[in-house]
Amino acid sequence: MIPQVSNPTVQYQCDGQNKTFIWPYDFNNIKDINLILVDGDGRQTEQTGNILYDAQNKTLTYPSIGEPLPATHKVILIRRKIGRASCRER
């Protein structure tokens, strides 16, 4: 039996060197994923730009342009819940 995962989340501690993060779940559109940046003081901000998604390798690069985030930061990836209105009719 395969468990149903309704709202998967992945959290990464930044290291000042890497800026590519694995997203191990399938999705069709980058808009289905929230990328939350947590700074060294614990403040969370949703990021909507400067993100590159590689569907073949299931990775997100943030920032796609610029230096890797410092080790004081975290990146949280959250799949947005899809409402019935967003689902395709069968």
A tleap script that builds the chain and sets N, CA, C and O, in Angstrom:
source leaprc.protein.ff14SB
mol = sequence {
  NMET ILE PRO GLN VAL SER ASN PRO THR VAL
  GLN TYR GLN CYS ASP GLY GLN ASN LYS THR
  PHE ILE TRP PRO TYR ASP PHE ASN ASN ILE
  LYS ASP ILE ASN LEU ILE LEU VAL ASP GLY
  ASP GLY ARG GLN THR GLU GLN THR GLY ASN
  ILE LEU TYR ASP ALA GLN ASN LYS THR LEU
  THR TYR PRO SER ILE GLY GLU PRO LEU PRO
  ALA THR HIE LYS VAL ILE LEU ILE ARG ARG
  LYS ILE GLY ARG ALA SER CYS ARG GLU CARG
}
set mol.1.N position { 0.841 -1.171 0.000 }
set mol.1.CA position { 0.000 0.000 0.000 }
set mol.1.C position { 0.890 1.239 0.000 }
set mol.1.O position { 1.897 1.303 0.705 }
set mol.2.N position { 0.496 2.212 -0.800 }
set mol.2.CA position { 1.231 3.475 -0.879 }
set mol.2.C position { 0.447 4.524 -0.104 }
set mol.2.O position { -0.728 4.749 -0.397 }
set mol.3.N position { 1.071 5.175 0.884 }
set mol.3.CA position { 0.342 6.191 1.647 }
set mol.3.C position { 0.064 7.422 0.800 }
set mol.3.O position { 0.853 7.782 -0.074 }
set mol.4.N position { -1.058 8.057 1.069 }
set mol.4.CA position { -1.392 9.302 0.393 }
set mol.4.C position { -0.766 10.454 1.159 }
set mol.4.O position { -0.928 10.565 2.374 }
set mol.5.N position { -0.060 11.297 0.453 }
set mol.5.CA position { 0.562 12.469 1.070 }
set mol.5.C position { -0.196 13.685 0.568 }
set mol.5.O position { -0.125 14.019 -0.615 }
set mol.6.N position { -0.925 14.351 1.465 }
set mol.6.CA position { -1.783 15.443 1.027 }
set mol.6.C position { -1.088 16.802 0.995 }
set mol.6.O position { -1.510 17.686 0.250 }
set mol.7.N position { -0.045 16.984 1.777 }
set mol.7.CA position { 0.621 18.282 1.798 }
set mol.7.C position { 2.098 18.102 2.146 }
set mol.7.O position { 2.527 18.469 3.241 }
set mol.8.N position { 2.880 17.538 1.216 }
set mol.8.CA position { 4.287 17.287 1.524 }
set mol.8.C position { 5.091 18.574 1.710 }
set mol.8.O position { 4.842 19.590 1.061 }
set mol.9.N position { 6.063 18.493 2.618 }
set mol.9.CA position { 6.953 19.604 2.933 }
set mol.9.C position { 8.375 19.084 3.028 }
set mol.9.O position { 8.611 18.003 3.567 }
set mol.10.N position { 9.323 19.850 2.504 }
set mol.10.CA position { 10.735 19.513 2.607 }
set mol.10.C position { 11.454 20.757 3.112 }
set mol.10.O position { 11.214 21.859 2.620 }
set mol.11.N position { 12.336 20.582 4.095 }
set mol.11.CA position { 13.076 21.716 4.659 }
set mol.11.C position { 14.571 21.481 4.484 }
set mol.11.O position { 15.069 20.378 4.712 }
set mol.12.N position { 15.277 22.527 4.078 }
set mol.12.CA position { 16.730 22.464 3.874 }
set mol.12.C position { 17.416 23.553 4.682 }
set mol.12.O position { 16.959 24.696 4.709 }
set mol.13.N position { 18.505 23.201 5.335 }
set mol.13.CA position { 19.381 24.178 5.983 }
set mol.13.C position { 20.383 24.633 4.929 }
set mol.13.O position { 21.085 23.804 4.350 }
set mol.14.N position { 20.459 25.914 4.677 }
set mol.14.CA position { 21.402 26.434 3.682 }
set mol.14.C position { 22.822 26.334 4.223 }
set mol.14.O position { 23.036 26.252 5.432 }
set mol.15.N position { 23.798 26.341 3.297 }
set mol.15.CA position { 25.193 26.190 3.715 }
set mol.15.C position { 26.130 27.216 3.091 }
set mol.15.O position { 27.344 27.144 3.284 }
set mol.16.N position { 25.578 28.170 2.343 }
set mol.16.CA position { 26.412 29.185 1.718 }
set mol.16.C position { 27.114 28.708 0.458 }
set mol.16.O position { 27.857 29.471 -0.159 }
set mol.17.N position { 26.889 27.444 0.062 }
set mol.17.CA position { 27.547 26.902 -1.132 }
set mol.17.C position { 26.553 26.364 -2.155 }
set mol.17.O position { 26.707 26.590 -3.355 }
set mol.18.N position { 25.538 25.655 -1.682 }
set mol.18.CA position { 24.564 25.033 -2.587 }
set mol.18.C position { 23.320 25.895 -2.694 }
set mol.18.O position { 22.918 26.552 -1.734 }
set mol.19.N position { 22.718 25.883 -3.869 }
set mol.19.CA position { 21.465 26.593 -4.041 }
set mol.19.C position { 20.457 25.771 -4.854 }
set mol.19.O position { 19.468 26.304 -5.358 }
set mol.20.N position { 20.720 24.480 -4.970 }
set mol.20.CA position { 19.808 23.566 -5.645 }
set mol.20.C position { 19.225 22.621 -4.608 }
set mol.20.O position { 19.957 21.998 -3.839 }
set mol.21.N position { 17.900 22.521 -4.594 }
set mol.21.CA position { 17.186 21.748 -3.585 }
set mol.21.C position { 16.320 20.698 -4.266 }
set mol.21.O position { 15.636 21.001 -5.244 }
set mol.22.N position { 16.341 19.485 -3.770 }
set mol.22.CA position { 15.568 18.386 -4.348 }
set mol.22.C position { 14.121 18.489 -3.893 }
set mol.22.O position { 13.837 18.690 -2.712 }
set mol.23.N position { 13.216 18.346 -4.847 }
set mol.23.CA position { 11.781 18.267 -4.551 }
set mol.23.C position { 11.337 16.865 -4.966 }
set mol.23.O position { 11.115 16.628 -6.154 }
set mol.24.N position { 11.200 15.930 -4.026 }
set mol.24.CA position { 11.013 14.517 -4.371 }
set mol.24.C position { 9.597 14.122 -4.782 }
set mol.24.O position { 9.316 12.931 -4.920 }
set mol.25.N position { 8.702 15.082 -4.979 }
set mol.25.CA position { 7.321 14.783 -5.324 }
set mol.25.C position { 7.005 15.302 -6.722 }
set mol.25.O position { 7.577 16.301 -7.160 }
set mol.26.N position { 6.101 14.629 -7.419 }
set mol.26.CA position { 5.683 15.079 -8.743 }
set mol.26.C position { 4.735 16.269 -8.638 }
set mol.26.O position { 3.912 16.351 -7.726 }
set mol.27.N position { 4.867 17.180 -9.586 }
set mol.27.CA position { 3.896 18.253 -9.749 }
set mol.27.C position { 4.022 18.800 -11.152 }
set mol.27.O position { 5.041 18.599 -11.813 }
set mol.28.N position { 2.990 19.493 -11.612 }
set mol.28.CA position { 2.938 19.925 -13.000 }
set mol.28.C position { 3.392 21.356 -13.234 }
set mol.28.O position { 3.776 21.711 -14.348 }
set mol.29.N position { 3.352 22.182 -12.192 }
set mol.29.CA position { 3.589 23.602 -12.384 }
set mol.29.C position { 4.337 24.154 -11.172 }
set mol.29.O position { 4.022 23.804 -10.035 }
set mol.30.N position { 5.302 24.993 -11.405 }
set mol.30.CA position { 6.069 25.593 -10.307 }
set mol.30.C position { 5.143 26.358 -9.358 }
set mol.30.O position { 5.472 26.525 -8.184 }
set mol.31.N position { 4.000 26.820 -9.846 }
set mol.31.CA position { 3.052 27.539 -8.994 }
set mol.31.C position { 2.393 26.617 -7.973 }
set mol.31.O position { 1.724 27.090 -7.055 }
set mol.32.N position { 2.578 25.294 -8.126 }
set mol.32.CA position { 2.045 24.340 -7.153 }
set mol.32.C position { 2.916 24.254 -5.894 }
set mol.32.O position { 2.537 23.605 -4.919 }
set mol.33.N position { 4.081 24.909 -5.916 }
set mol.33.CA position { 5.028 24.828 -4.804 }
set mol.33.C position { 5.221 26.210 -4.172 }
set mol.33.O position { 5.414 27.202 -4.875 }
set mol.34.N position { 5.167 26.260 -2.846 }
set mol.34.CA position { 5.546 27.469 -2.107 }
set mol.34.C position { 6.997 27.304 -1.683 }
set mol.34.O position { 7.366 26.274 -1.119 }
set mol.35.N position { 7.815 28.301 -1.947 }
set mol.35.CA position { 9.180 28.328 -1.444 }
set mol.35.C position { 9.213 29.393 -0.355 }
set mol.35.O position { 9.027 30.579 -0.628 }
set mol.36.N position { 9.448 28.961 0.874 }
set mol.36.CA position { 9.502 29.861 2.024 }
set mol.36.C position { 10.959 30.001 2.437 }
set mol.36.O position { 11.653 29.004 2.640 }
set mol.37.N position { 11.416 31.230 2.560 }
set mol.37.CA position { 12.765 31.516 3.029 }
set mol.37.C position { 12.684 31.913 4.493 }
set mol.37.O position { 11.913 32.797 4.865 }
set mol.38.N position { 13.480 31.256 5.315 }
set mol.38.CA position { 13.543 31.576 6.749 }
set mol.38.C position { 14.921 32.173 7.012 }
set mol.38.O position { 15.937 31.515 6.787 }
set mol.39.N position { 14.960 33.417 7.486 }
set mol.39.CA position { 16.251 34.059 7.740 }
set mol.39.C position { 16.798 33.680 9.111 }
set mol.39.O position { 16.167 32.920 9.845 }
set mol.40.N position { 17.944 34.196 9.450 }
set mol.40.CA position { 18.616 33.867 10.703 }
set mol.40.C position { 17.846 34.252 11.948 }
set mol.40.O position { 18.106 33.714 13.024 }
set mol.41.N position { 16.899 35.177 11.823 }
set mol.41.CA position { 16.062 35.590 12.954 }
set mol.41.C position { 14.738 34.837 13.011 }
set mol.41.O position { 13.898 35.108 13.869 }
set mol.42.N position { 14.554 33.876 12.077 }
set mol.42.CA position { 13.338 33.078 12.060 }
set mol.42.C position { 12.188 33.690 11.281 }
set mol.42.O position { 11.092 33.129 11.264 }
set mol.43.N position { 12.413 34.835 10.628 }
set mol.43.CA position { 11.356 35.458 9.825 }
set mol.43.C position { 11.156 34.667 8.543 }
set mol.43.O position { 12.120 34.314 7.864 }
set mol.44.N position { 9.913 34.392 8.220 }
set mol.44.CA position { 9.575 33.623 7.029 }
set mol.44.C position { 8.990 34.530 5.967 }
set mol.44.O position { 8.119 35.353 6.250 }
set mol.45.N position { 9.477 34.375 4.729 }
set mol.45.CA position { 8.927 35.127 3.604 }
set mol.45.C position { 8.768 34.188 2.418 }
set mol.45.O position { 9.666 33.412 2.091 }
set mol.46.N position { 7.610 34.277 1.784 }
set mol.46.CA position { 7.373 33.464 0.594 }
set mol.46.C position { 8.114 34.089 -0.584 }
set mol.46.O position { 8.059 35.300 -0.797 }
set mol.47.N position { 8.804 33.249 -1.340 }
set mol.47.CA position { 9.540 33.706 -2.510 }
set mol.47.C position { 8.758 33.309 -3.755 }
set mol.47.O position { 8.276 32.180 -3.852 }
set mol.48.N position { 8.630 34.227 -4.706 }
set mol.48.CA position { 7.855 33.946 -5.909 }
set mol.48.C position { 8.658 34.108 -7.192 }
set mol.48.O position { 8.183 33.722 -8.260 }
set mol.49.N position { 9.839 34.658 -7.117 }
set mol.49.CA position { 10.652 34.863 -8.306 }
set mol.49.C position { 12.059 34.342 -8.109 }
set mol.49.O position { 12.440 33.931 -7.013 }
set mol.50.N position { 12.826 34.367 -9.187 }
set mol.50.CA position { 14.224 33.961 -9.155 }
set mol.50.C position { 14.373 32.479 -8.765 }
set mol.50.O position { 15.339 32.088 -8.110 }
set mol.51.N position { 13.383 31.663 -9.190 }
set mol.51.CA position { 13.366 30.230 -8.908 }
set mol.51.C position { 13.406 29.489 -10.232 }
set mol.51.O position { 12.638 29.795 -11.145 }
set mol.52.N position { 14.291 28.526 -10.335 }
set mol.52.CA position { 14.392 27.700 -11.540 }
set mol.52.C position { 13.994 26.278 -11.179 }
set mol.52.O position { 14.517 25.718 -10.216 }
set mol.53.N position { 13.067 25.680 -11.942 }
set mol.53.CA position { 12.622 24.311 -11.688 }
set mol.53.C position { 13.103 23.404 -12.800 }
set mol.53.O position { 12.897 23.702 -13.976 }
set mol.54.N position { 13.739 22.305 -12.446 }
set mol.54.CA position { 14.195 21.285 -13.389 }
set mol.54.C position { 13.301 20.062 -13.192 }
set mol.54.O position { 13.511 19.281 -12.265 }
set mol.55.N position { 12.298 19.896 -14.069 }
set mol.55.CA position { 11.319 18.817 -13.930 }
set mol.55.C position { 11.956 17.442 -14.081 }
set mol.55.O position { 11.555 16.498 -13.400 }
set mol.56.N position { 12.930 17.321 -14.953 }
set mol.56.CA position { 13.562 16.019 -15.182 }
set mol.56.C position { 14.296 15.531 -13.935 }
set mol.56.O position { 14.217 14.350 -13.595 }
set mol.57.N position { 15.000 16.417 -13.259 }
set mol.57.CA position { 15.776 16.046 -12.067 }
set mol.57.C position { 15.050 16.322 -10.757 }
set mol.57.O position { 15.567 16.024 -9.680 }
set mol.58.N position { 13.842 16.896 -10.849 }
set mol.58.CA position { 13.037 17.245 -9.679 }
set mol.58.C position { 13.822 18.110 -8.690 }
set mol.58.O position { 13.909 17.797 -7.503 }
set mol.59.N position { 14.386 19.194 -9.202 }
set mol.59.CA position { 15.130 20.123 -8.351 }
set mol.59.C position { 14.628 21.545 -8.553 }
set mol.59.O position { 14.127 21.902 -9.620 }
set mol.60.N position { 14.773 22.346 -7.504 }
set mol.60.CA position { 14.511 23.784 -7.556 }
set mol.60.C position { 15.827 24.481 -7.245 }
set mol.60.O position { 16.541 24.090 -6.321 }
set mol.61.N position { 16.144 25.508 -8.013 }
set mol.61.CA position { 17.327 26.305 -7.746 }
set mol.61.C position { 16.870 27.675 -7.276 }
set mol.61.O position { 16.119 28.366 -7.964 }
set mol.62.N position { 17.340 28.060 -6.082 }
set mol.62.CA position { 16.999 29.374 -5.535 }
set mol.62.C position { 18.195 29.903 -4.743 }
set mol.62.O position { 18.718 29.197 -3.881 }
set mol.63.N position { 18.621 31.092 -5.009 }
set mol.63.CA position { 18.186 31.936 -6.112 }
set mol.63.C position { 18.769 31.425 -7.427 }
set mol.63.O position { 19.905 30.951 -7.466 }
set mol.64.N position { 17.993 31.522 -8.496 }
set mol.64.CA position { 18.510 31.047 -9.787 }
set mol.64.C position { 19.609 31.985 -10.294 }
set mol.64.O position { 20.521 31.555 -11.000 }
set mol.65.N position { 19.517 33.263 -9.932 }
set mol.65.CA position { 20.564 34.240 -10.256 }
set mol.65.C position { 21.034 34.834 -8.930 }
set mol.65.O position { 20.223 35.333 -8.150 }
set mol.66.N position { 22.317 34.783 -8.678 }
set mol.66.CA position { 22.850 35.327 -7.438 }
set mol.66.C position { 23.575 34.276 -6.621 }
set mol.66.O position { 23.647 33.108 -7.003 }
set mol.67.N position { 24.099 34.703 -5.512 }
set mol.67.CA position { 24.908 33.847 -4.646 }
set mol.67.C position { 24.042 32.896 -3.815 }
set mol.67.O position { 22.885 33.207 -3.536 }
set mol.68.N position { 24.582 31.752 -3.420 }
set mol.68.CA position { 23.860 30.842 -2.521 }
set mol.68.C position { 23.542 31.535 -1.193 }
set mol.68.O position { 24.234 32.468 -0.784 }
set mol.69.N position { 22.500 31.069 -0.540 }
set mol.69.CA position { 22.080 31.655 0.733 }
set mol.69.C position { 23.052 31.275 1.853 }
set mol.69.O position { 23.638 30.193 1.824 }
set mol.70.N position { 23.225 32.160 2.835 }
set mol.70.CA position { 24.149 31.870 3.940 }
set mol.70.C position { 23.623 30.747 4.840 }
set mol.70.O position { 22.438 30.412 4.813 }
set mol.71.N position { 24.519 30.184 5.625 }
set mol.71.CA position { 24.195 29.057 6.508 }
set mol.71.C position { 23.188 29.428 7.599 }
set mol.71.O position { 22.679 28.542 8.285 }
set mol.72.N position { 22.898 30.690 7.769 }
set mol.72.CA position { 21.916 31.122 8.774 }
set mol.72.C position { 20.480 30.992 8.268 }
set mol.72.O position { 19.535 31.195 9.030 }
set mol.73.N position { 20.310 30.657 6.995 }
set mol.73.CA position { 18.986 30.608 6.369 }
set mol.73.C position { 18.519 29.174 6.142 }
set mol.73.O position { 19.317 28.237 6.095 }
set mol.74.N position { 17.198 29.031 6.002 }
set mol.74.CA position { 16.585 27.753 5.645 }
set mol.74.C position { 15.646 27.989 4.468 }
set mol.74.O position { 15.099 29.078 4.292 }
set mol.75.N position { 15.475 26.941 3.669 }
set mol.75.CA position { 14.500 26.948 2.590 }
set mol.75.C position { 13.482 25.855 2.904 }
set mol.75.O position { 13.843 24.709 3.170 }
set mol.76.N position { 12.195 26.233 2.868 }
set mol.76.CA position { 11.120 25.271 3.077 }
set mol.76.C position { 10.306 25.213 1.795 }
set mol.76.O position { 9.849 26.239 1.290 }
set mol.77.N position { 10.131 24.009 1.276 }
set mol.77.CA position { 9.325 23.791 0.080 }
set mol.77.C position { 8.036 23.103 0.503 }
set mol.77.O position { 8.069 22.073 1.176 }
set mol.78.N position { 6.905 23.668 0.110 }
set mol.78.CA position { 5.599 23.145 0.501 }
set mol.78.C position { 4.722 23.023 -0.740 }
set mol.78.O position { 4.592 23.975 -1.509 }
set mol.79.N position { 4.121 21.849 -0.934 }
set mol.79.CA position { 3.176 21.719 -2.039 }
set mol.79.C position { 1.869 22.384 -1.638 }
set mol.79.O position { 1.319 22.103 -0.572 }
set mol.80.N position { 1.379 23.261 -2.494 }
set mol.80.CA position { 0.104 23.924 -2.238 }
set mol.80.C position { -1.006 22.894 -2.346 }
set mol.80.O position { -0.941 21.974 -3.163 }
set mol.81.N position { -2.022 23.058 -1.516 }
set mol.81.CA position { -3.186 22.177 -1.627 }
set mol.81.C position { -3.962 22.565 -2.867 }
set mol.81.O position { -4.165 23.746 -3.150 }
set mol.82.N position { -4.391 21.557 -3.599 }
set mol.82.CA position { -5.128 21.786 -4.829 }
set mol.82.C position { -6.610 21.604 -4.539 }
set mol.82.O position { -7.041 20.532 -4.116 }
set mol.83.N position { -7.373 22.643 -4.764 }
set mol.83.CA position { -8.818 22.574 -4.529 }
set mol.83.C position { -9.535 21.870 -5.656 }
set mol.83.O position { -8.957 21.632 -6.716 }
set mol.84.N position { -10.767 21.543 -5.435 }
set mol.84.CA position { -11.564 20.847 -6.449 }
set mol.84.C position { -11.664 21.654 -7.731 }
set mol.84.O position { -11.692 21.074 -8.816 }
set mol.85.N position { -11.718 22.964 -7.635 }
set mol.85.CA position { -11.854 23.797 -8.826 }
set mol.85.C position { -10.624 23.699 -9.706 }
set mol.85.O position { -10.707 23.957 -10.907 }
set mol.86.N position { -9.477 23.330 -9.131 }
set mol.86.CA position { -8.238 23.242 -9.886 }
set mol.86.C position { -8.051 21.882 -10.543 }
set mol.86.O position { -7.222 21.732 -11.440 }
set mol.87.N position { -8.814 20.899 -10.102 }
set mol.87.CA position { -8.647 19.541 -10.625 }
set mol.87.C position { -9.322 19.428 -11.991 }
set mol.87.O position { -10.341 20.064 -12.258 }
set mol.88.N position { -8.721 18.601 -12.848 }
set mol.88.CA position { -9.304 18.378 -14.156 }
set mol.88.C position { -10.521 17.475 -14.047 }
set mol.88.O position { -10.553 16.558 -13.226 }
set mol.89.N position { -11.519 17.737 -14.877 }
set mol.89.CA position { -12.697 16.877 -14.938 }
set mol.89.C position { -12.297 15.594 -15.643 }
set mol.89.O position { -11.518 15.608 -16.596 }
set mol.90.N position { -12.835 14.496 -15.165 }
set mol.90.CA position { -12.523 13.202 -15.785 }
set mol.90.C position { -13.584 12.829 -16.780 }
set mol.90.O position { -13.498 11.772 -17.406 }
savepdb mol mol.pdb
quit
